[in-house]
Amino acid sequence: MTSVTMYSTPWCGYCHRLKSQMDREGISYEVVDIEQVPEAAQIVEKVNGGNQTVPTLVYSDGSAQTNPSLAQVKEKIAALA
C-alpha cells in the first residue's frame, strides 16, 4: 500500500477540500499539522522553496506534490502501486 502524508493546517480550505475528496475515494493518508510539528514545517519549506504552502503531500517514494488535484493524487498513487 502506498504511504501518503498530507502536511496541513487546521484553517486551510484547500486542505479540507482535498481531505474530503480523498476520504470519498477511500484513499488513506496521514495528516501532519505543520503548526503543531515544527519539523513538519521544515519539510514543507524544503519542498516549496522556503514557503509553508499546504496541502503538501509526500509519497512513499519521497516525491511531493503541492496543492494537487484529486486526479493528480490518484495518478501518483497508481504510478507507485
C-alpha positions as CSV (number, residue, x, y, z in Angstrom):
1,M,0.0,0.0,0.0
2,T,1.3,3.4,-0.9
3,S,2.0,5.7,2.0
4,V,0.8,9.3,1.7
5,T,1.4,12.1,4.3
6,M,-0.5,15.3,4.0
7,Y,1.1,18.3,5.6
8,S,-1.7,20.7,6.5
9,T,-3.1,23.4,8.9
10,P,-6.5,23.4,10.6
11,W,-7.5,26.6,8.8
12,C,-6.5,25.6,5.2
13,G,-9.6,25.4,3.0
14,Y,-7.7,23.6,0.2
15,C,-6.6,21.0,2.8
16,H,-10.1,20.4,3.9
17,R,-11.4,20.0,0.4
18,L,-8.6,17.6,-0.6
19,K,-9.1,15.6,2.6
20,S,-12.8,15.3,1.8
21,Q,-12.2,14.2,-1.7
22,M,-9.6,11.6,-0.7
23,D,-11.9,10.3,2.0
24,R,-14.7,9.9,-0.6
25,E,-12.3,7.9,-2.8
26,G,-11.1,5.7,0.0
27,I,-7.5,7.0,-0.2
28,S,-5.8,6.6,3.1
29,Y,-3.3,9.2,4.3
30,E,-1.7,10.6,7.5
31,V,-2.2,14.2,8.4
32,V,0.5,16.3,10.0
33,D,-0.3,19.8,11.2
34,I,2.7,21.9,10.4
35,E,1.7,24.4,13.1
36,Q,2.0,21.7,15.8
37,V,5.0,19.9,14.5
38,P,8.0,22.2,13.7
39,E,10.0,19.6,11.9
40,A,7.0,19.1,9.5
41,A,7.0,22.8,8.7
42,Q,10.7,22.4,7.8
43,I,9.8,19.5,5.4
44,V,7.2,21.7,3.7
45,E,9.5,24.6,3.4
46,K,12.2,22.4,1.8
47,V,9.8,21.1,-0.8
48,N,8.3,24.5,-1.5
49,G,11.3,26.8,-1.9
50,G,11.1,28.1,1.7
51,N,7.3,28.6,1.8
52,Q,4.9,26.8,4.1
53,T,2.4,26.0,1.3
54,V,-0.2,23.5,2.2
55,P,-1.5,21.0,1.4
56,T,1.8,19.4,0.6
57,L,1.6,15.6,0.0
58,V,4.7,13.4,0.4
59,Y,4.6,9.9,-1.0
60,S,6.3,6.7,-0.1
61,D,9.0,7.2,-2.8
62,G,9.9,10.6,-1.3
63,S,8.3,12.7,-4.0
64,A,5.9,15.6,-3.2
65,Q,3.0,17.5,-4.6
66,T,1.8,20.9,-3.5
67,N,-1.9,21.6,-3.6
68,P,-2.6,18.7,-6.1
69,S,-5.9,17.9,-7.6
70,L,-7.6,14.7,-6.6
71,A,-6.8,13.4,-10.2
72,Q,-3.1,14.2,-9.6
73,V,-3.1,12.3,-6.3
74,K,-4.9,9.3,-7.9
75,E,-2.4,9.3,-10.8
76,K,0.6,9.4,-8.5
77,I,-0.7,6.6,-6.3
78,A,-1.4,4.5,-9.3
79,A,2.1,5.1,-10.6
80,L,3.5,3.9,-7.2
81,A,1.4,0.8,-7.0
